[in-house]
């Protein structure tokens, strides 16, 4: 069965660095419907509105951090099954532990290879 464009899974990228957000979009847009938010508040609002299948979530964001967003989504009945891929420059074990505690499904550190992002997304979405 061939998927039409309207059948693409939705991914929300929450990233305040335009170059990174754009790179993530380019890597993923062929296979997925992409939305981008540039700060935490906007990201949370968009997530609740579009109900993406997966969120590529930066950790350090203006107006609301990635941990806060992840925790907030896990408390929302409609969103608690949304996959969350945390992408951050922080790579200490404590950062990963906190990510797991607030409900992220996977954790990637910057800089990353395009194939790493795509593989993580496909694994989380079972594609």
C-alpha positions as CSV (number, residue, x, y, z in Angstrom):
1,X,0.0,0.0,0.0
2,X,1.4,3.4,-1.0
3,X,0.9,6.2,1.5
4,X,-0.4,9.5,0.1
5,X,1.0,12.8,1.4
6,X,-1.9,13.2,3.8
7,X,-1.0,9.9,5.4
8,X,2.5,11.0,6.4
9,X,3.2,10.9,10.1
10,X,3.5,14.4,11.7
11,X,6.7,15.5,13.4
12,X,7.1,18.7,15.4
13,X,10.6,20.1,15.7
14,X,11.0,22.4,18.7
15,X,14.4,24.1,18.3
16,X,15.4,27.7,18.8
17,X,18.5,27.6,16.6
18,X,17.2,28.2,13.0
19,X,20.1,26.4,11.3
20,X,19.5,23.3,13.3
21,X,15.7,23.3,12.9
22,X,16.2,23.8,9.2
23,X,18.7,20.9,9.0
24,X,16.3,18.6,10.9
25,X,13.5,19.6,8.6
26,X,15.5,18.8,5.5
27,X,16.5,15.4,6.9
28,X,13.0,14.4,7.8
29,X,10.6,16.2,5.3
30,X,10.8,13.6,2.6
31,X,9.2,11.0,4.8
32,X,7.2,13.1,7.3
33,X,5.0,16.1,7.6
34,X,7.1,18.7,9.5
35,X,6.1,21.5,11.8
36,X,8.6,23.8,13.5
37,X,8.4,25.8,16.7
38,X,11.2,28.1,17.8
39,X,10.6,28.3,21.6
40,X,9.1,26.2,24.3
41,X,5.8,27.9,24.7
42,X,5.1,27.8,21.0
43,X,6.2,24.2,20.9
44,X,3.8,23.1,23.6
45,X,0.9,25.1,22.1
46,X,1.6,23.6,18.6
47,X,2.0,20.1,20.0
48,X,-1.5,20.3,21.6
49,X,-3.0,21.7,18.4
50,X,-1.5,19.4,15.8
51,X,-1.0,16.3,17.9
52,X,2.2,15.1,16.2
53,X,3.3,11.5,16.2
54,X,6.8,12.5,17.3
55,X,8.4,15.6,18.8
56,X,12.1,16.4,18.1
57,X,12.7,18.4,21.2
58,X,15.7,20.6,22.0
59,X,16.5,20.8,25.7
60,X,17.6,24.4,26.2
61,X,14.8,26.6,24.8
62,X,13.6,30.1,25.4
63,X,10.3,30.5,27.4
64,X,10.1,26.9,28.5
65,X,12.7,24.1,28.6
66,X,12.6,20.7,27.0
67,X,12.2,18.9,30.4
68,X,9.2,21.0,31.2
69,X,7.6,20.4,27.8
70,X,8.2,16.7,28.0
71,X,6.8,16.4,31.5
72,X,3.8,18.6,30.6
73,X,3.0,16.4,27.5
74,X,3.2,13.2,29.6
75,X,0.5,14.7,31.9
76,X,-1.8,15.3,29.0
77,X,-4.1,12.3,28.3
78,X,-4.3,13.1,24.6
79,X,-0.5,13.4,24.3
80,X,1.0,10.9,26.6
81,X,1.7,8.4,23.8
82,X,3.4,11.0,21.6
83,X,7.0,9.9,21.0
84,X,9.7,12.4,22.2
85,X,13.2,12.5,20.9
86,X,15.3,14.8,23.0
87,X,18.2,16.5,21.1
88,X,20.7,18.5,23.1
89,X,24.3,19.5,23.4
90,X,24.2,18.3,27.0
91,X,25.7,14.8,27.1
92,X,26.2,14.1,30.8
93,X,24.6,11.0,32.3
94,X,22.6,13.2,34.7
95,X,21.0,15.0,31.6
96,X,19.9,11.7,30.1
97,X,18.6,10.5,33.5
98,X,16.5,13.6,33.8
99,X,15.2,13.1,30.3
100,X,14.1,9.6,31.1
101,X,12.5,10.9,34.3
102,X,10.3,13.4,32.5
103,X,9.2,10.9,29.8
104,X,11.5,11.2,26.8
105,X,11.6,8.1,24.6
106,X,15.1,8.6,23.2
107,X,18.0,11.0,23.6
108,X,20.5,12.3,21.0
109,X,23.4,14.7,21.5
110,X,24.4,17.5,19.1
111,X,26.2,17.5,16.8
112,X,24.7,14.4,15.2
113,X,24.8,12.8,11.8
114,X,21.7,13.0,9.5
115,X,21.5,9.2,9.5
116,X,21.4,9.1,13.3
117,X,18.4,11.5,13.4
118,X,16.5,9.6,10.7
119,X,17.3,6.2,12.3
120,X,16.1,7.3,15.7
121,X,12.9,8.8,14.3
122,X,12.1,5.7,12.3
123,X,12.8,3.4,15.3
124,X,10.5,5.5,17.5
125,X,7.7,5.5,14.9
126,X,8.2,1.9,13.9
127,X,8.8,3.0,10.3
